[in-house]
Amino acid sequence: MTRRRGVMAWAGLLGLAGCLAVVGAALLGAGGLQTSADVAQLVSVVLAVSALAAPLLPWRRAAEPVPVTADTLATAMDVLAGLIEVQWRAEATMRSLDDPDPIPVRWHSADDARLVDHPVNLARTGPLTASSADVTALAGEFRAMRRRRLVILGGPGSGKTTLAVQLLRELVATRQDHDAEPIPVLLSVAGWDTTLFPRLQDWLASRLAQDYPALRATGLGVDVPALLASRGLILPILDGLDELPLGSRAAVVIAINRSLSDTDQLVVTSRTADYRHAVDTAGDVLTSAMVIEPDPVDLATSADYLRRCLPARPGRVWERVLTSLSTATPGGPAAVLAEVTSTPLGLWLLRTVYLAPAADPADLLDPRRFPTASTLRTHLFDRLIPALIDARPPSANPAEPFRPRRRHDPTQMRRRLGYLARLLTHPHNTDGTPRTRDLAWWHLARTTHALNLTTRLVIAIGITLAVTTTATVTTGIASGVAEGLTHGLGYGLAFGLVAGLVVAVSARFWSKQLPGFADLRRNRRPPSLTSGTMLRGMAIGVATGIAMGIVVSLDAGRGYGLAAGTVTGLAVGFAYLFSSTLTAWAESPTRDGQADTPTAAWRADRALNLLRTAAIGVTSGLCGGLAGGFAAGLAETAAFGGAVGLTYAVTIGPAAGLVAGRHHAWMAYLVTTTRLALAGELPRQLMSFLDDAHRLGLLRVVGPIYQFRHAELQDHLASDQHTPADSGDSTLPGTSPEMIASYGGRGHYLHG
């Protein structure tokens, strides 16, 4: 209460000083005592309205921290578990992990002793075996470990992430001891900067707050993500250690070991060779972690899985292929096919491209067309995009998650995805920071260096021209062409330059800012206003008013300049109170929210930017313009005062809205996508394009970021500097009337 009174006292003193300055300036001006009296009457009206409105505003002190109790944490864990379950059920459906079943891969304890801790330190005694076909047994083995720590290794496309997702879903679906068992959360470890977050728990808390806004609901308390992480109530599943830059992998291993207490749990996935390099460089393995690796998918399992994906009567050609695959021998006609299908990635590619009505699998046994596994794998990657686009025609039905919302040209989609793949594959951003395989829409500006000096100068020039044109036209209409060209052009150019430069300087930092959050669709308690917000609002208002007054005073020595500016500043200050309250209300999440997806994060940040710009811009512009117009009208005509007010409302207000706040990721995205669309690299509606690529199965989602479905797919597209001649052809190779008849048009089998 004492601090609030102090803030109100300072705000009152600033306001009183501004009012006295206004009256004094008017007294010394050309109008003398008469003008001073008129201005004093106007100021008294402002003060009277402010005094009457102050008790009606929902003043309160800054929100007190919510007491942390066992019930609070239990509720937060239940909320998070529900979000996780819904999130990964939807993503598993998009990835077709259960159609008809996960690809059966068997796992065994790692053979290389250099990758594993001392046997006495391990989480269990004896080797560990598992199968993606029986993830329930794996979850039981994991829960039985003394320390629940697991490292999942494997080669490219071996199913590491799939197994991690399966384990996560099983642990959430079969939670035991709801008050104590940690909630599994899968995160892309590529986003962990150990210099910024030396402890795993600190980074985890940051990611929880960003990816699951519902945990920051007022009823739970803003500190809940940090408490969950610090108290060991989260099981972090860190996916893709190998996707970190070379020098960062060892730093992550060291940071994990320094962060874990005796009861902390952990799951990590990585390619085997990259994990070996990381632990060799770090000089230590992950403490007490069991390490497993996959067995190659055997011939009988591959043939059986493909048969289960085919119709009940696949036809003679497929029967011959499956028989040859199940009995393949080195150097035989099915040797190349057997090598490709020995990994889940190869099986998925083959299923997607050839299990279609128009595809003839007879070519798979032709050693002249596919002499090596590399040639067959390259062919499958080349045919992947046309096959998926053909199999999944567009649909607006929300019950069909596999169907994109628009029809895409295969050649154009491949070129655009190839551009993104090359961006993510390049070793460094333009600012020198290392890149990862994570496709975060708010990093696009940093990756492409879109907000360079030239772009910011264009923004400054555009705002300057808009303000100058508005001031000149409105003044010219109100007071004549000569008045518009002299006074309107003068103060319009001055205001425009200031506004343009301020926005341009602010835009320099947009690409480094994280997305914000605003949700306008849910009912909440009435907004409230903190004393800190009041102080900032009044300070900004008075400072703005003095600056405006000086600028206007310089225009032909008009004596009403300081009066107009200061009254405007007071109005802007009170308008800022309203807009800040509205923005803070919109940024408050609710417990019944959802986990962040790329599209949801983009929409939330867009809503925040538009709301903030509109609220600050419209309220401060209109209130400031009205006050400034009235003050200007004291020395000029009412029409001229209206012109000044309109200029403020249309130009200065929105410019202030663009500068205010800490989250401008959507603004950076908007500038970047506009530039890239003009250059022909990416579509103007990039998020819709990425959402369709996800629905097609070319991208996957981990929280608010996209990733290519497989790193090998990204590498293939990144290395493709030209589009193959046949990639624009939407038909699949090897059309066979027998195959078309045997399938009966069952194109839905491409959901893998």
LINMO-V611748 format. One record per residue. SS is DSSP state (helix for helix, strand for strand, loop for the rest). D_LAST is the distance of its C-alpha to the last C-alpha in whole Angstrom. Layout:
ss: (SS	SS)
d_last: (D_LAST	D_LAST)
This chain:
ss: (loop	helix	helix	helix	helix	helix	helix	helix	helix	helix	helix	helix	helix	helix	helix	helix	helix	helix	helix	helix	helix	helix	helix	helix	helix	helix	helix	helix	loop	loop	loop	helix	helix	helix	helix	helix	helix	helix	helix	helix	helix	helix	helix	helix	helix	helix	helix	helix	helix	helix	helix	helix	helix	helix	loop	loop	loop	loop	strand	loop	loop	loop	loop	loop	loop	loop	loop	loop	loop	helix	helix	helix	helix	helix	helix	helix	helix	helix	helix	helix	helix	helix	helix	helix	helix	helix	helix	helix	helix	helix	helix	helix	helix	helix	loop	loop	loop	loop	loop	loop	loop	loop	loop	loop	loop	strand	strand	strand	strand	loop	loop	loop	helix	helix	helix	loop	loop	loop	helix	helix	helix	loop	loop	loop	loop	loop	loop	loop	strand	strand	strand	loop	loop	loop	helix	helix	helix	helix	helix	helix	helix	helix	helix	loop	loop	loop	loop	loop	strand	strand	strand	strand	strand	strand	loop	loop	loop	loop	loop	helix	helix	helix	helix	helix	helix	helix	helix	helix	helix	helix	helix	helix	helix	loop	loop	loop	loop	loop	loop	loop	loop	loop	strand	strand	strand	strand	strand	strand	helix	helix	helix	loop	loop	loop	loop	loop	loop	loop	loop	helix	helix	helix	helix	helix	helix	helix	helix	helix	helix	helix	helix	loop	helix	helix	helix	helix	loop	loop	loop	loop	loop	loop	loop	helix	helix	helix	helix	helix	helix	helix	loop	loop	loop	strand	strand	strand	strand	strand	strand	loop	helix	helix	helix	loop	loop	helix	helix	helix	helix	helix	helix	helix	helix	helix	helix	helix	helix	helix	helix	loop	loop	loop	loop	loop	loop	strand	strand	strand	strand	strand	strand	helix	helix	helix	helix	helix	helix	helix	helix	helix	helix	helix	loop	loop	loop	loop	loop	loop	loop	strand	strand	strand	strand	strand	loop	loop	loop	loop	helix	helix	helix	helix	helix	helix	helix	helix	helix	helix	helix	loop	loop	loop	loop	loop	loop	helix	helix	helix	helix	helix	helix	helix	helix	helix	helix	helix	loop	loop	loop	loop	loop	loop	loop	loop	helix	helix	helix	helix	helix	helix	loop	loop	loop	helix	helix	helix	helix	helix	helix	helix	helix	helix	helix	helix	loop	loop	loop	loop	loop	loop	helix	helix	helix	helix	helix	loop	loop	loop	loop	loop	loop	loop	helix	helix	helix	helix	helix	helix	helix	helix	helix	helix	helix	helix	helix	helix	helix	helix	helix	helix	helix	loop	loop	loop	loop	loop	loop	loop	loop	loop	loop	loop	loop	loop	loop	loop	loop	loop	loop	helix	helix	helix	helix	helix	helix	helix	helix	helix	helix	helix	helix	helix	helix	helix	helix	loop	loop	strand	loop	loop	loop	loop	loop	strand	loop	loop	loop	loop	strand	loop	helix	helix	helix	helix	helix	helix	helix	helix	loop	loop	loop	loop	helix	helix	helix	helix	helix	helix	helix	helix	helix	helix	helix	helix	helix	helix	helix	helix	helix	helix	helix	helix	helix	helix	helix	helix	helix	helix	helix	loop	helix	helix	helix	helix	helix	helix	helix	helix	helix	helix	helix	helix	helix	helix	helix	helix	helix	helix	helix	helix	helix	helix	helix	helix	helix	helix	helix	loop	loop	helix	helix	helix	loop	loop	loop	loop	loop	loop	loop	loop	loop	loop	loop	loop	loop	loop	loop	loop	strand	loop	helix	helix	helix	helix	helix	helix	helix	helix	helix	helix	helix	helix	helix	helix	helix	helix	helix	helix	helix	helix	helix	helix	helix	helix	loop	loop	loop	loop	loop	loop	helix	helix	helix	helix	helix	helix	helix	helix	helix	helix	helix	helix	helix	helix	helix	helix	helix	helix	helix	helix	helix	helix	helix	helix	helix	helix	loop	loop	loop	loop	loop	loop	loop	loop	loop	loop	loop	helix	helix	helix	helix	helix	helix	helix	helix	helix	helix	helix	helix	helix	helix	helix	helix	helix	helix	helix	helix	helix	helix	helix	helix	helix	helix	helix	helix	helix	helix	helix	helix	helix	helix	helix	helix	helix	helix	loop	loop	helix	helix	helix	helix	helix	helix	helix	helix	helix	helix	helix	helix	helix	helix	helix	helix	helix	helix	helix	helix	helix	helix	loop	loop	loop	loop	loop	helix	helix	helix	helix	helix	helix	helix	helix	helix	helix	helix	helix	helix	helix	loop	loop	loop	loop	loop	loop	loop	helix	helix	helix	helix	helix	helix	helix	helix	helix	helix	helix	loop	loop	strand	strand	strand	strand	loop	loop	strand	strand	strand	strand	loop	loop	helix	helix	helix	helix	helix	helix	helix	helix	loop	loop	loop	loop	loop	loop	loop	loop	loop	loop	loop	loop	loop	loop	loop	loop	loop	loop	helix	helix	helix	helix	helix	helix	helix	loop	loop	loop	helix	helix	helix	helix	loop	loop)
d_last: (62	64	61	61	64	64	62	63	66	65	63	67	69	66	66	70	71	69	71	74	73	72	75	77	76	77	80	81	79	81	81	83	84	83	79	79	80	77	74	76	75	72	71	72	70	67	68	69	66	64	67	66	62	62	62	60	57	55	56	55	55	52	49	50	48	46	48	45	45	43	42	41	39	37	37	35	33	32	31	29	27	26	25	23	21	20	19	17	16	15	13	11	10	9	7	5	8	9	7	9	10	10	10	14	16	20	22	25	28	29	31	33	36	36	33	34	37	40	39	42	40	36	35	35	37	35	32	29	26	23	19	16	16	19	19	22	24	23	24	28	28	28	30	33	33	37	35	31	30	27	26	22	23	21	20	18	14	15	14	17	15	13	16	18	16	16	20	20	19	21	24	24	23	26	29	32	35	34	37	36	33	31	28	25	24	22	23	23	26	26	28	31	34	36	39	39	37	39	38	34	36	37	34	32	34	34	30	30	33	30	27	28	31	32	34	36	37	41	41	40	41	40	41	38	35	38	39	36	35	39	39	36	34	31	29	27	24	24	21	22	25	25	24	27	30	32	35	33	31	35	36	33	34	37	37	35	37	40	38	37	40	40	38	35	32	29	26	25	22	23	23	25	28	28	28	31	33	33	34	37	38	38	40	38	35	34	36	36	32	30	28	25	23	20	21	19	17	19	19	19	17	14	16	15	12	11	14	12	9	12	14	17	19	17	21	23	21	18	20	22	19	18	22	23	20	21	24	24	27	28	29	28	26	22	23	21	18	19	19	16	14	16	14	11	10	11	9	6	8	10	7	6	10	11	10	12	15	17	16	18	17	21	21	19	22	24	26	28	25	23	26	24	21	21	22	18	16	18	17	14	14	17	14	11	13	14	11	10	13	14	11	12	15	17	18	21	20	19	18	15	13	10	13	15	19	20	20	19	21	18	21	23	19	19	23	22	20	22	25	23	22	25	27	25	25	29	31	33	33	37	38	38	35	32	29	26	22	22	22	25	26	29	30	29	33	34	31	33	36	36	39	42	45	45	43	45	48	46	46	49	51	49	50	53	54	52	55	58	57	57	60	62	61	62	65	66	65	67	70	70	69	71	70	67	67	69	68	65	64	65	64	60	60	61	58	56	56	56	53	51	52	51	47	47	48	46	43	43	41	39	36	37	36	34	32	35	34	35	34	37	35	36	40	42	45	48	47	50	52	53	56	54	52	56	57	55	55	59	59	56	58	62	61	59	62	65	63	63	66	67	65	67	70	70	70	73	75	74	75	72	70	70	70	67	65	66	66	62	61	62	60	57	57	57	55	53	53	52	49	48	48	46	43	43	43	40	38	39	35	35	34	32	30	26	24	24	21	22	23	25	27	28	29	31	33	33	35	37	38	39	41	43	44	45	46	48	49	50	52	54	54	56	58	59	59	62	64	64	65	68	69	69	71	74	75	74	73	70	68	68	67	64	63	63	61	58	58	57	55	53	53	53	51	48	49	49	46	44	46	46	44	41	38	38	34	33	36	35	32	34	36	33	31	34	35	32	31	35	34	31	29	27	26	29	27	25	23	22	20	19	17	16	14	13	12	10	8	11	13	13	16	18	21	23	21	18	17	15	11	13	17	16	15	18	20	19	20	23	24	24	27	27	24	24	26	23	20	22	21	19	19	17	19	20	21	22	24	23	19	20	22	20	17	19	17	14	12	9	7	5	4	0)
